[in-house]
Amino acid sequence: MNDGIDKRPDHNDFRDSSELKKLEFSGIRKNSITDEIEIWILGEIKEKVHRSQVLVNPKAVEEALARVLALDDVKFFTAN
């Protein structure tokens, strides 16, 4: 009997790579198992940035997005 208790959230952070590939997911996903930020384009991981990279270079994710999306300057803004 499945009473819904073991149902995982319907969110891309909880889907596995094969599901994201099948859905042709495009976006940014935090993989909590590998501790990486993944940049996906049409179901393919284009770049991964590990947490340790961000500790050394706080702009590592911004730089990865700039490379993947062929942009000159990417900046994240945070609300105060």
Helices and strands as residue ranges (DSSP letters): G 12-14, H 17-22, E 27-31, E 36-41, E 44-50, H 51-56, H 60-69
